[in-house]
Amino acid sequence: MAFWDAIVRTLVGLILIWLGIEKGGVFVIAEVVGFILIFTAVTTFCPLYLIAGIKTKGDE
């Protein structure tokens, strides 16, 4: 996973977590998705990218 990809995942994850905390209700689902996005950014591994064959980082 590329550095820019991890930054975008972290920012979107933080926004979703904030929405889940502030709004509640249905946004609790967004909060869970936000935690997943941050987890995948920290571990630099996304199972969906593996299944789809997507690579955001250059050849290694």
Biopython code that builds the backbone (N, CA, C, O; Angstrom):
import numpy as np
from Bio.PDB.StructureBuilder import StructureBuilder

atoms = [
    (1, "MET", "N", (0.856, -1.166, 0.000)),
    (1, "MET", "CA", (0.000, 0.000, 0.000)),
    (1, "MET", "C", (0.903, 1.230, 0.000)),
    (1, "MET", "O", (1.849, 1.316, 0.783)),
    (2, "ALA", "N", (0.609, 2.159, -0.866)),
    (2, "ALA", "CA", (1.387, 3.384, -0.983)),
    (2, "ALA", "C", (1.130, 4.307, 0.203)),
    (2, "ALA", "O", (0.107, 4.217, 0.882)),
    (3, "PHE", "N", (2.087, 5.191, 0.426)),
    (3, "PHE", "CA", (1.983, 6.128, 1.543)),
    (3, "PHE", "C", (0.745, 7.008, 1.409)),
    (3, "PHE", "O", (0.038, 7.242, 2.389)),
    (4, "TRP", "N", (0.476, 7.505, 0.180)),
    (4, "TRP", "CA", (-0.682, 8.377, -0.020)),
    (4, "TRP", "C", (-1.979, 7.619, 0.260)),
    (4, "TRP", "O", (-2.946, 8.198, 0.755)),
    (5, "ASP", "N", (-1.996, 6.338, -0.053)),
    (5, "ASP", "CA", (-3.180, 5.515, 0.193)),
    (5, "ASP", "C", (-3.442, 5.396, 1.695)),
    (5, "ASP", "O", (-4.586, 5.486, 2.141)),
    (6, "ALA", "N", (-2.379, 5.194, 2.469)),
    (6, "ALA", "CA", (-2.525, 5.096, 3.925)),
    (6, "ALA", "C", (-2.996, 6.413, 4.528)),
    (6, "ALA", "O", (-3.806, 6.419, 5.455)),
    (7, "ILE", "N", (-2.492, 7.527, 4.007)),
    (7, "ILE", "CA", (-2.913, 8.850, 4.508)),
    (7, "ILE", "C", (-4.394, 9.077, 4.220)),
    (7, "ILE", "O", (-5.130, 9.534, 5.094)),
    (8, "VAL", "N", (-4.834, 8.765, 3.014)),
    (8, "VAL", "CA", (-6.251, 8.948, 2.656)),
    (8, "VAL", "C", (-7.132, 8.050, 3.512)),
    (8, "VAL", "O", (-8.177, 8.490, 3.993)),
    (9, "ARG", "N", (-6.728, 6.800, 3.710)),
    (9, "ARG", "CA", (-7.507, 5.871, 4.550)),
    (9, "ARG", "C", (-7.614, 6.397, 5.985)),
    (9, "ARG", "O", (-8.677, 6.324, 6.601)),
    (10, "THR", "N", (-6.508, 6.925, 6.508)),
    (10, "THR", "CA", (-6.517, 7.433, 7.873)),
    (10, "THR", "C", (-7.440, 8.640, 8.004)),
    (10, "THR", "O", (-8.223, 8.719, 8.951)),
    (11, "LEU", "N", (-7.357, 9.569, 7.074)),
    (11, "LEU", "CA", (-8.212, 10.761, 7.130)),
    (11, "LEU", "C", (-9.691, 10.403, 7.003)),
    (11, "LEU", "O", (-10.520, 10.892, 7.770)),
    (12, "VAL", "N", (-10.015, 9.557, 6.041)),
    (12, "VAL", "CA", (-11.418, 9.149, 5.870)),
    (12, "VAL", "C", (-11.890, 8.360, 7.095)),
    (12, "VAL", "O", (-13.022, 8.525, 7.548)),
    (13, "GLY", "N", (-11.020, 7.509, 7.621)),
    (13, "GLY", "CA", (-11.364, 6.745, 8.817)),
    (13, "GLY", "C", (-11.654, 7.643, 10.010)),
    (13, "GLY", "O", (-12.613, 7.413, 10.746)),
    (14, "LEU", "N", (-10.824, 8.669, 10.205)),
    (14, "LEU", "CA", (-11.049, 9.602, 11.311)),
    (14, "LEU", "C", (-12.364, 10.363, 11.156)),
    (14, "LEU", "O", (-13.083, 10.584, 12.131)),
    (15, "ILE", "N", (-12.666, 10.756, 9.929)),
    (15, "ILE", "CA", (-13.938, 11.464, 9.676)),
    (15, "ILE", "C", (-15.124, 10.552, 9.983)),
    (15, "ILE", "O", (-16.098, 10.982, 10.601)),
    (16, "LEU", "N", (-15.040, 9.296, 9.551)),
    (16, "LEU", "CA", (-16.145, 8.362, 9.798)),
    (16, "LEU", "C", (-16.304, 8.065, 11.290)),
    (16, "LEU", "O", (-17.426, 7.953, 11.784)),
    (17, "ILE", "N", (-15.197, 7.939, 11.998)),
    (17, "ILE", "CA", (-15.277, 7.719, 13.439)),
    (17, "ILE", "C", (-15.902, 8.924, 14.121)),
    (17, "ILE", "O", (-16.731, 8.773, 15.019)),
    (18, "TRP", "N", (-15.509, 10.112, 13.700)),
    (18, "TRP", "CA", (-16.076, 11.333, 14.274)),
    (18, "TRP", "C", (-17.590, 11.391, 14.026)),
    (18, "TRP", "O", (-18.353, 11.744, 14.925)),
    (19, "LEU", "N", (-18.019, 11.047, 12.817)),
    (19, "LEU", "CA", (-19.457, 11.033, 12.514)),
    (19, "LEU", "C", (-20.192, 10.028, 13.396)),
    (19, "LEU", "O", (-21.281, 10.311, 13.895)),
    (20, "GLY", "N", (-19.594, 8.858, 13.583)),
    (20, "GLY", "CA", (-20.226, 7.841, 14.422)),
    (20, "GLY", "C", (-20.380, 8.295, 15.859)),
    (20, "GLY", "O", (-21.387, 8.005, 16.504)),
    (21, "ILE", "N", (-19.385, 9.006, 16.363)),
    (21, "ILE", "CA", (-19.448, 9.490, 17.746)),
    (21, "ILE", "C", (-20.427, 10.641, 17.880)),
    (21, "ILE", "O", (-21.219, 10.679, 18.822)),
    (22, "GLU", "N", (-20.377, 11.580, 16.944)),
    (22, "GLU", "CA", (-21.220, 12.775, 17.037)),
    (22, "GLU", "C", (-22.690, 12.506, 16.728)),
    (22, "GLU", "O", (-23.573, 12.974, 17.447)),
    (23, "LYS", "N", (-22.954, 11.756, 15.664)),
    (23, "LYS", "CA", (-24.329, 11.582, 15.198)),
    (23, "LYS", "C", (-25.015, 10.357, 15.790)),
    (23, "LYS", "O", (-26.219, 10.386, 16.044)),
    (24, "GLY", "N", (-24.267, 9.287, 16.012)),
    (24, "GLY", "CA", (-24.876, 8.068, 16.536)),
    (24, "GLY", "C", (-25.780, 7.420, 15.503)),
    (24, "GLY", "O", (-25.650, 7.681, 14.307)),
    (25, "GLY", "N", (-26.678, 6.593, 15.951)),
    (25, "GLY", "CA", (-27.643, 5.943, 15.069)),
    (25, "GLY", "C", (-26.974, 5.111, 13.991)),
    (25, "GLY", "O", (-26.126, 4.266, 14.278)),
    (26, "VAL", "N", (-27.365, 5.359, 12.741)),
    (26, "VAL", "CA", (-26.847, 4.620, 11.598)),
    (26, "VAL", "C", (-25.351, 4.887, 11.407)),
    (26, "VAL", "O", (-24.635, 4.060, 10.842)),
    (27, "PHE", "N", (-24.893, 6.029, 11.875)),
    (27, "PHE", "CA", (-23.485, 6.379, 11.694)),
    (27, "PHE", "C", (-22.550, 5.509, 12.527)),
    (27, "PHE", "O", (-21.331, 5.607, 12.384)),
    (28, "VAL", "N", (-23.093, 4.668, 13.385)),
    (28, "VAL", "CA", (-22.265, 3.726, 14.123)),
    (28, "VAL", "C", (-21.612, 2.749, 13.143)),
    (28, "VAL", "O", (-20.488, 2.299, 13.365)),
    (29, "ILE", "N", (-22.320, 2.424, 12.065)),
    (29, "ILE", "CA", (-21.748, 1.575, 11.021)),
    (29, "ILE", "C", (-20.557, 2.285, 10.389)),
    (29, "ILE", "O", (-19.529, 1.661, 10.123)),
    (30, "ALA", "N", (-20.691, 3.581, 10.148)),
    (30, "ALA", "CA", (-19.585, 4.364, 9.600)),
    (30, "ALA", "C", (-18.399, 4.351, 10.553)),
    (30, "ALA", "O", (-17.249, 4.329, 10.116)),
    (31, "GLU", "N", (-18.672, 4.364, 11.838)),
    (31, "GLU", "CA", (-17.609, 4.328, 12.836)),
    (31, "GLU", "C", (-16.822, 3.016, 12.738)),
    (31, "GLU", "O", (-15.593, 3.020, 12.814)),
    (32, "VAL", "N", (-17.517, 1.920, 12.572)),
    (32, "VAL", "CA", (-16.861, 0.616, 12.427)),
    (32, "VAL", "C", (-16.012, 0.591, 11.152)),
    (32, "VAL", "O", (-14.879, 0.110, 11.170)),
    (33, "VAL", "N", (-16.550, 1.102, 10.063)),
    (33, "VAL", "CA", (-15.802, 1.168, 8.812)),
    (33, "VAL", "C", (-14.565, 2.056, 8.991)),
    (33, "VAL", "O", (-13.501, 1.753, 8.452)),
    (34, "GLY", "N", (-14.704, 3.141, 9.742)),
    (34, "GLY", "CA", (-13.567, 4.018, 10.016)),
    (34, "GLY", "C", (-12.455, 3.304, 10.752)),
    (34, "GLY", "O", (-11.281, 3.477, 10.423)),
    (35, "PHE", "N", (-12.809, 2.499, 11.751)),
    (35, "PHE", "CA", (-11.797, 1.729, 12.476)),
    (35, "PHE", "C", (-11.104, 0.720, 11.551)),
    (35, "PHE", "O", (-9.895, 0.511, 11.649)),
    (36, "ILE", "N", (-11.870, 0.104, 10.663)),
    (36, "ILE", "CA", (-11.288, -0.846, 9.708)),
    (36, "ILE", "C", (-10.316, -0.127, 8.769)),
    (36, "ILE", "O", (-9.232, -0.637, 8.483)),
    (37, "LEU", "N", (-10.706, 1.054, 8.293)),
    (37, "LEU", "CA", (-9.822, 1.813, 7.406)),
    (37, "LEU", "C", (-8.513, 2.183, 8.098)),
    (37, "LEU", "O", (-7.438, 2.072, 7.508)),
    (38, "ILE", "N", (-8.610, 2.620, 9.345)),
    (38, "ILE", "CA", (-7.396, 2.983, 10.083)),
    (38, "ILE", "C", (-6.543, 1.738, 10.336)),
    (38, "ILE", "O", (-5.318, 1.801, 10.234)),
    (39, "PHE", "N", (-7.167, 0.624, 10.659)),
    (39, "PHE", "CA", (-6.421, -0.612, 10.882)),
    (39, "PHE", "C", (-5.667, -1.039, 9.627)),
    (39, "PHE", "O", (-4.503, -1.434, 9.705)),
    (40, "THR", "N", (-6.325, -0.960, 8.467)),
    (40, "THR", "CA", (-5.655, -1.354, 7.225)),
    (40, "THR", "C", (-4.561, -0.357, 6.856)),
    (40, "THR", "O", (-3.571, -0.739, 6.232)),
    (41, "ALA", "N", (-4.717, 0.904, 7.227)),
    (41, "ALA", "CA", (-3.664, 1.889, 6.958)),
    (41, "ALA", "C", (-2.440, 1.627, 7.829)),
    (41, "ALA", "O", (-1.308, 1.749, 7.362)),
    (42, "VAL", "N", (-2.661, 1.270, 9.084)),
    (42, "VAL", "CA", (-1.551, 1.019, 9.998)),
    (42, "VAL", "C", (-0.807, -0.260, 9.619)),
    (42, "VAL", "O", (0.423, -0.299, 9.659)),
    (43, "THR", "N", (-1.544, -1.297, 9.254)),
    (43, "THR", "CA", (-0.913, -2.569, 8.906)),
    (43, "THR", "C", (-0.411, -2.597, 7.461)),
    (43, "THR", "O", (0.318, -3.513, 7.078)),
    (44, "THR", "N", (-0.791, -1.610, 6.663)),
    (44, "THR", "CA", (-0.469, -1.504, 5.221)),
    (44, "THR", "C", (-0.868, -2.759, 4.448)),
    (44, "THR", "O", (-0.189, -3.148, 3.497)),
    (45, "PHE", "N", (-1.962, -3.388, 4.853)),
    (45, "PHE", "CA", (-2.481, -4.558, 4.164)),
    (45, "PHE", "C", (-3.991, -4.448, 4.052)),
    (45, "PHE", "O", (-4.682, -4.237, 5.048)),
    (46, "CYS", "N", (-4.499, -4.592, 2.837)),
    (46, "CYS", "CA", (-5.937, -4.555, 2.604)),
    (46, "CYS", "C", (-6.348, -5.833, 1.880)),
    (46, "CYS", "O", (-5.956, -6.045, 0.733)),
    (47, "PRO", "N", (-7.134, -6.689, 2.538)),
    (47, "PRO", "CA", (-7.548, -7.946, 1.905)),
    (47, "PRO", "C", (-8.332, -7.733, 0.608)),
    (47, "PRO", "O", (-8.230, -8.547, -0.310)),
    (48, "LEU", "N", (-9.104, -6.664, 0.520)),
    (48, "LEU", "CA", (-9.866, -6.406, -0.703)),
    (48, "LEU", "C", (-8.946, -6.083, -1.872)),
    (48, "LEU", "O", (-9.227, -6.463, -3.009)),
    (49, "TYR", "N", (-7.844, -5.381, -1.599)),
    (49, "TYR", "CA", (-6.866, -5.107, -2.650)),
    (49, "TYR", "C", (-6.237, -6.410, -3.141)),
    (49, "TYR", "O", (-5.989, -6.571, -4.336)),
    (50, "LEU", "N", (-5.982, -7.328, -2.227)),
    (50, "LEU", "CA", (-5.383, -8.611, -2.585)),
    (50, "LEU", "C", (-6.330, -9.405, -3.489)),
    (50, "LEU", "O", (-5.906, -9.973, -4.496)),
    (51, "ILE", "N", (-7.601, -9.441, -3.125)),
    (51, "ILE", "CA", (-8.596, -10.171, -3.920)),
    (51, "ILE", "C", (-8.763, -9.552, -5.300)),
    (51, "ILE", "O", (-8.851, -10.262, -6.301)),
    (52, "ALA", "N", (-8.806, -8.205, -5.348)),
    (52, "ALA", "CA", (-9.027, -7.504, -6.610)),
    (52, "ALA", "C", (-7.749, -7.373, -7.440)),
    (52, "ALA", "O", (-7.811, -7.021, -8.618)),
    (53, "GLY", "N", (-6.597, -7.653, -6.836)),
    (53, "GLY", "CA", (-5.337, -7.533, -7.560)),
    (53, "GLY", "C", (-4.879, -6.094, -7.742)),
    (53, "GLY", "O", (-4.134, -5.792, -8.674)),
    (54, "ILE", "N", (-5.314, -5.215, -6.867)),
    (54, "ILE", "CA", (-4.962, -3.799, -6.954)),
    (54, "ILE", "C", (-3.674, -3.560, -6.175)),
    (54, "ILE", "O", (-3.501, -4.059, -5.063)),
    (55, "LYS", "N", (-2.777, -2.790, -6.778)),
    (55, "LYS", "CA", (-1.544, -2.399, -6.116)),
    (55, "LYS", "C", (-1.364, -0.893, -6.275)),
    (55, "LYS", "O", (-1.300, -0.385, -7.394)),
    (56, "THR", "N", (-1.283, -0.185, -5.154)),
    (56, "THR", "CA", (-1.076, 1.259, -5.216)),
    (56, "THR", "C", (0.385, 1.623, -5.057)),
    (56, "THR", "O", (0.774, 2.765, -5.301)),
    (57, "LYS", "N", (1.192, 0.667, -4.651)),
    (57, "LYS", "CA", (2.624, 0.883, -4.511)),
    (57, "LYS", "C", (3.320, 0.362, -5.747)),
    (57, "LYS", "O", (2.867, -0.604, -6.360)),
    (58, "GLY", "N", (4.427, 1.000, -6.119)),
    (58, "GLY", "CA", (5.177, 0.580, -7.302)),
    (58, "GLY", "C", (5.723, -0.831, -7.144)),
    (58, "GLY", "O", (5.654, -1.416, -6.063)),
    (59, "ASP", "N", (6.262, -1.368, -8.223)),
    (59, "ASP", "CA", (6.846, -2.713, -8.184)),
    (59, "ASP", "C", (7.956, -2.780, -7.161)),
    (59, "ASP", "O", (8.775, -1.868, -7.048)),
    (60, "GLU", "N", (7.973, -3.861, -6.423)),
    (60, "GLU", "CA", (8.979, -4.022, -5.377)),
    (60, "GLU", "C", (9.983, -5.072, -5.745)),
    (60, "GLU", "O", (10.906, -5.340, -4.976)),
]
sb = StructureBuilder()
sb.init_structure("model")
sb.init_model(0)
sb.init_chain("A")
sb.init_seg("    ")
for serial, (resi, resn, name, xyz) in enumerate(atoms, 1):
    if name == "N":
        sb.init_residue(resn, " ", resi, " ")
    sb.init_atom(name, np.array(xyz, "f"), 0.0, 1.0, " ", f" {name:<3s}", serial, name[0])
structure = sb.get_structure()
